[in-house]
């Protein structure tokens, strides 16, 4: 039995999320079906992060166990051939030690949230970014984001259905930048709570619009009260960019 690490890219618009669900399309099920068609083995694809419906990935990581021996090129290309036309692509396949776990071995996950800040409707980026037509002050958003750095109780920015045992997380990195009409929020931590990044994005949008001063982000965090969170941003602009081990 050989353990494989897969690096995966996908467009989340057609899926009900990463995790396999009854009578709903999922990224996990698409991969498992493609692997079965390729090699005749019914495997479980274990992902590093369970992205929600509509959330995308440029660097999701998963592991699988295969009984037969294959080359890395064969695994990558054969799975991709069976995935068509699903918007999922295996970017890389490599053999890893038997104790490697895509989820539990990860030491850092990096997400990006993309906002297109313009008056005109989206065409190419529709479903791939959050369209915000009100002008945003990215510098003010970045100042607000600084209050989130470090180890905190993130109850305010935690979805009601979150199943994590503790709301405490350590945010290693967060920053907001602007490039033309695109405002980007980059966030990194070992792990995240359910909808945490989208909750950050929704609250920081209020700062960018001038409806919250940057300090209100810190006050909302300290309140440990879900009611103090801004509206949660849509999944359209969220990308799992990479997972480090």
HUWOWO-V31141 format. One record per run of one state. SS is the DSSP state (H for helix, E for strand, L for the rest). FROM is the first residue (numbers start at 0). TO is the last residue. If there is no record, write none. Layout:
{{SS/FROM/TO} {SS/FROM/TO}}
This chain:
{{L/0/0} {E/1/9} {L/10/10} {H/11/13} {L/14/15} {E/16/16} {L/17/19} {E/20/20} {L/21/22} {E/23/23} {L/24/25} {H/26/38} {L/39/44} {E/45/46} {L/47/50} {E/51/51} {L/52/54} {E/55/65} {L/66/70} {H/71/82} {L/83/86} {E/87/94} {L/95/106} {E/107/116} {L/117/124} {E/125/125} {L/126/127} {E/128/131} {L/132/136} {H/137/147} {L/148/148} {E/149/152} {L/153/153} {H/154/156} {L/157/166} {E/167/178} {L/179/180} {E/181/188} {L/189/194} {H/195/208} {L/209/213} {H/214/222} {L/223/224} {H/225/227} {L/228/233} {H/234/236} {E/237/243} {L/244/244}}
